[in-house]
Amino acid sequence: MRAISAKINTKSRDVDIKSRTELAKELGIEIPKDGYWGDVPSKLCGIVGGAKEEKRS
């Protein structure tokens, strides 16, 4: 049972990453070429996260 839930979480995470990068493009924020968001300032990540939550509602 645990392996199944891990697959579901992985899929949802992939969708989350895709939507995050799409939103960043829409907002004109440069996407990290290596896919690592750890070096992106928290202000920019917050803008993307806020826009993601706004779209969810």
Secondary structure, 3 states (H helix, E strand, C coil): CHHHHHHHHHHHHHHHHHHHHHHHHHHCCCCCCCCCHHHCCHHHHHHHHHHHHHHHC
